[in-house]
Amino acid sequence: MNVDDCVTAVEKFGLTHRQARFLVTVMRHSGVCVPRQYAAFVGTKYGHKVTQFFDRLTRRKLATECGCLHNRAALYHVRNHALYRAIGQPDSRYRRPVSAGHAVDRLIRLDAVISAPELHWLGSEDEKVAFFGLVAPLCPGEGLPHIGSPVAGASSVRLFPDDLPIGIMATGRVVFIVTPPMSDGDFRGVLQRHAALLQALPGWTLRLVFPRDRLARMGHVQIMARKELTEQFRPLVLEEFRWFCQERKTTANTRERRAMDARFARACRAFGTARYELLYRRWLTDGDRVLSVMSSPSIKSAIERGTGRIEPQILPFSYRHLAPLVAASSSPEGVEEGEQAPAHPQPQSWPSLL
């Protein structure tokens, strides 16, 4: 189903075209939303029509309201099974319970999608596989972002595990949305898993999205992204690391091996960083093609030509007021416009509902 098909299906639930299109966007990219995002999506001010829409969603059990502890904001989880079945995604992960921290990260991603309505956004895994099969035919299926298991079999491979929002410009440039801060190791994993696909695309942008309360790591993350994607293995390093991977895999006791084998000990020291540890784990499932990707100059060349870009996007929002574990007497400072307190205190409901 394409987006228009999904919108038509959701309209049958008694929703207007704009309301249905918003819900489809939420279901395809986050599963959660706040009223401010609906107002921005349909181009209206926060007011009675917005609150009326969400009241209707909760009353009809199309969405669940999850109040924060300080009662100054409300988050809505769109998890109705019939809605997801209508858009062809009955098993979507966005229906499942989600921690408060991940819910906030999903809101940031949804804001990034809403802020770029000119892009055509890919939603499901099938849609992404079909699109990249057309525009990047030189990237085989195993080159798509994935997490594999050492156990052989197709069922052990999960495609697009990072679930990044992916948008397509009218020019064909592909935009990948990443929302740091995640841990450095997790961020490296995202970059490494997408490296082969980036190499196969004629034009791409890695858009690093930061809300206004997460700017402290922006410079660090940009430098890490460029270094991880452009730092190539020299031939001698590549051969030594390949040897180390093969030896480490067959070594039962690495401590004893280091004491007896000077070359193995040097390799353990040289390849003891987080980057090489992640590469080793990927080598166990994907073999030497992981090393070939990391030794290619194509991403560096793309950035130098401008066909590849790494750029930040700063969102003008703060999400701290959505934290569920703040004190009940917390200050209203930072509460988004329109996120008003309900008339009557509501119980804290994140753990059970999300």
Buried (B, 14 or more C-beta within 10 A) or exposed (E): BEBEEBBBBBBEBEBEEBBBBBBBBBBBBBBBBBBBBBBBBBEEEBEEEBBEBBEBBEEEEBBBBBBBBBBBBBBBBBBBEEBBEBBBBEEBEBBEEBEBEBBBBBBBBBBBBBBBEEBEBBBBBEBBBEBBEEBBEEBEEEBBBBBBEEEEEEEEBEBBBBBBBBBBBEEEBBBBBBBBBBEBEEBBBBBBBBBBBBBBBEBBBBBBBBBEEBEEBBEEBBEBBBEBBBEBBEEEBBEBBBEBBEBBEEBEEBEEBBEEBEEBBEBBEEBEEEBBEBBBBBBBBBEEBBBEBBBBEBBBEBBEEEBBBBEBBEBEBBBBBBBBEBEEEBEEEBBBEBBBBEEEEBEBBBEEBB
